[in-house]
Amino acid sequence: MQADLARKFAVQVPRYTSYPTAPHFRSNIGDVQYVCWLAALPEAVQLSLYLHIPFCHRLCWYCGCNTKATQRYAPVAGYLRAVESEIVSVASLLPRLHAVTHIHWGGGSPNILTASDIGKIAGALRDAFSIDKRAEFAVEIDPRHMDAGKIAAFVEAGVTRVSVGVQDFHPAVQAAIGRRQNFETTKRIIEQLRHYNVASINVDLMYGLPRQTLESVDRTIAQVLDLDPDRIAVFGYAHLPERMKHQRLIPLAELPDMVERSAQSNRVGRRLVEHGYIRIGLDHFAKPSDKLVTAPIARNFQGYTTDQADTLIGIGASAIGRLPQGYVQNAVAVGDYERRIRSYGLATAKGRAFTGEDRMRGYVIERLMCELAFSAAEVRRRFGAAADAVIEEAKAVIASDQHGLVAGTAGGFMVTERGRPFIRSICAHFDAYLDRTSACHAAGV
């Protein structure tokens, strides 16, 4: 049954880290609109900051991030000057009583920065924004390019959570994705982070990679469990060589088919749950004591999070922000971003203003992605009579379900455990911007 479903759902659908999703952002949203939206924020708004570092020492062949490889530090240093300017520009437009409750540095590899520049950028954020003393500060790292000096710099900057990239420890898989990373190096860096009392360690894994098998997945999971991370994220590889030229280095013949991908995903989930981790939404796992389990969760461009801030401010090339009025995204190319910052102080290239229907459907999709359910009464309370349309759609999904993937509840709609692996396709049914004849409809849901 699971193999049949994997074949039926072999249709690419969004990851739903936003709604509307990024392909639907438009260039009619620019700096002027962004300034107006920032000016309209409540005086005591809570903020989340995302800082993008679009550089790596070497580009991994599977990568789908907005990043570029460099062996010279000069481009990074020049980019950081633009980032500091943007920090000052954005902060000058914020209400005086704002409070930053969450910070996330992503990339790329933020630890491509020197120890000195880690401290410098963290200091620029502290000087410009009112950061709550209890704020979570998360950073993504490549352990192959980490050392004691950089660890000390991140700790001094206030980092509380570190996400460590792994993907797969099997040498054959690593050779096929252009990322050589041994277990001993990864373990040593995690031990050093814990020595400095970094509160939370996350590990990022992938399935569906070239030459990956159930055996290699089992071996990697056993090694990851030895690292004892607080959270584990398990992402499916998306092969998009028409968009990501470096992915053309991965032969299509070496990729597992949809049935094998599904088996790998199921194997990882089963092993982690058996070991005591709690499954969160689609692809995250956490220890029972972790805040992802004990606190309300949301979903944004960094995945699943306990970040409940009202507004997300994106800083850096390609960074996306979310304000009450809509999304804004900076210029993607580093050169374009730097030019815009030099000229205008901001680099907003596109975005999307929310409609009332966007807010409603975005709420429903986020609740499904996070909780596998939504309450019809809560949707009506929030959105009034407009909720009737999406509730009727939910009833139609239940009526057409042939596989036990969804069910009605006393208060609304839920995705079953059988349906969890296909939750993005189920969410696609509520996406007004997608072709309604694809994804879940083609699969008979």
Beta strands, then each sheet from edge to edge (+ up, - down):
strand 1: 46-53
strand 2: 55-56
strand 3: 68-69
strand 4: 99-107
strand 5: 131-141
strand 6: 161-167
strand 7: 200-207
strand 8: 231-236
strand 9: 278-280
strand 10: 284-286
strand 11: 298-300
strand 12: 303-305
strand 13: 311-315
strand 14: 320-323
strand 15: 326-330
strand 16: 348-353
strand 17: 373-375
strand 18: 406-408
strand 19: 412-415
sheet 1: 9+ 10- 8+ 7+ 6+ 5+ 4+ 1+ 13+
sheet 2: 2+ 3+
sheet 3: 11+ 12-
sheet 4: 14+ 15- 16+
sheet 5: 17+ 19- 18+
end
